[in-house]
């Protein structure tokens, strides 16, 4: 049996809806994930965070995420555009990205996977279901999967 010392991994959640961000944060707390969680409001801000531009210049304010939870429908730069840019960037493309969105459109699902998303999850309607999703995500991404350390 392999033993592993897992450290806290930063999760960046890109979602323009303040209520969805609050619910995601509460669901993460409820699911007892002890991760550093950062929020951005759209794809443009997500890319600023990842490239350490503007208010994210200081690496202490923008630790490299081990996981990005990405909404598709956001202003300025939507999740599809951000996903395409991240997966096209040699320095960023290994960061796992999970789409967490209200969209159930097959075109969004296919396009997201074509662009390199790791998983596509439709946002649950109840808070308890969201907590369940966060628990499963936490177990999968932080206990089961081996993440790259770059």
C-alpha positions in Angstrom: 0.0 0.0 0.0 1.3 3.4 -1.0 1.3 6.2 1.5 1.0 9.7 0.4 1.3 13.0 2.2 -1.4 15.1 0.6 -1.1 18.8 1.2 -3.9 21.3 0.9 -4.5 22.1 -2.7 -5.8 25.4 -3.9 -9.2 25.3 -5.6 -10.2 28.2 -7.9 -13.9 28.6 -8.6 -14.8 30.8 -11.5 -18.4 31.8 -11.3 -20.1 35.2 -11.9 -23.1 34.5 -9.6 -22.5 35.7 -6.0 -25.1 33.4 -4.6 -23.6 30.4 -6.4 -20.1 31.3 -5.1 -21.5 31.5 -1.6 -23.3 28.2 -1.9 -20.2 26.5 -3.3 -18.1 27.9 -0.5 -20.6 26.7 2.1 -20.8 23.3 0.4 -17.0 22.9 0.5 -17.0 23.8 4.2 -19.9 21.4 4.9 -18.1 18.6 3.0 -15.1 19.3 5.3 -12.6 19.9 2.5 -9.7 21.7 4.1 -8.6 23.3 0.9 -7.6 26.9 0.1 -10.5 28.2 -2.0 -10.2 31.2 -4.2 -13.0 32.9 -6.2 -12.9 34.8 -9.5 -16.0 36.2 -11.3 -15.3 35.5 -14.9 -12.9 34.0 -17.4 -10.9 37.2 -17.8 -10.3 37.3 -14.0 -9.4 33.6 -14.0 -6.7 34.2 -16.6 -5.4 37.2 -14.7 -5.2 34.9 -11.7 -3.4 32.1 -13.5 -1.0 34.5 -15.3 -0.5 36.6 -12.1 -1.6 39.8 -13.7 -3.1 42.9 -12.2 -4.3 42.3 -8.6 -2.9 38.8 -8.7 0.7 39.8 -9.3 1.8 38.6 -5.9 2.2 34.8 -5.8 0.8 34.8 -2.2 -2.5 36.2 -3.6 -2.6 33.7 -6.5 -1.2 30.2 -5.5 -1.3 27.8 -8.5 -4.5 25.9 -8.3 -4.6 22.1 -8.2 -8.2 22.3 -9.4 -10.4 24.8 -11.2 -14.2 24.7 -11.0 -15.4 26.6 -14.0 -18.9 27.9 -14.9 -19.6 28.2 -18.6 -21.9 31.2 -18.7 -20.1 34.3 -17.4 -19.6 37.8 -18.7 -16.5 39.3 -20.4 -14.9 35.9 -21.1 -17.1 32.9 -20.7 -15.9 29.5 -19.4 -15.6 28.0 -22.9 -13.2 30.7 -24.0 -11.2 30.5 -20.7 -11.1 26.7 -21.0 -9.7 26.9 -24.6 -7.0 29.4 -23.5 -6.0 27.4 -20.5 -5.7 24.1 -22.3 -3.8 25.8 -25.2 -1.2 27.1 -22.7 1.8 24.8 -22.1 2.2 26.1 -18.5 -1.4 25.8 -17.5 -2.9 22.9 -19.4 -2.2 20.2 -16.8 -4.4 22.0 -14.2 -7.5 19.8 -13.9 -10.7 21.7 -14.8 -14.2 20.6 -13.9 -17.1 22.4 -15.5 -19.7 23.1 -12.9 -22.6 24.7 -14.7 -26.4 24.9 -15.1 -26.1 24.0 -18.8 -27.2 20.6 -19.8 -26.8 21.3 -23.6 -25.1 18.4 -25.4 -23.2 21.0 -27.5 -21.7 22.4 -24.3 -20.8 19.0 -23.0 -19.2 17.8 -26.3 -17.4 21.1 -26.8 -16.0 21.2 -23.2 -14.6 17.7 -23.6 -13.2 18.6 -27.1 -11.4 21.5 -25.4 -9.9 19.2 -22.8 -12.0 19.6 -19.7 -11.5 16.8 -17.2 -15.1 16.5 -16.1 -18.5 18.1 -16.8 -21.0 18.4 -13.9 -24.4 20.0 -14.0 -25.0 22.1 -10.9 -27.3 20.3 -8.5 -30.5 22.1 -7.6 -30.4 21.4 -3.8 -27.8 22.5 -1.3 -27.5 18.9 0.0 -26.8 17.6 -3.5 -24.2 20.3 -3.9 -22.5 19.2 -0.7 -22.5 15.6 -2.0 -20.9 16.7 -5.3 -18.2 18.6 -3.4 -17.5 15.6 -1.2 -17.1 13.3 -4.2 -15.0 15.9 -6.0 -12.8 16.3 -3.0 -12.3 12.5 -2.5 -11.7 12.0 -6.2 -9.3 14.9 -6.9 -7.5 15.0 -3.6 -7.5 11.4 -2.3 -7.6 9.2 -5.3 -6.1 11.0 -8.3 -2.4 11.8 -8.5 -2.1 15.4 -9.5 1.0 16.9 -11.2 3.1 19.0 -8.9 4.1 21.7 -11.4 
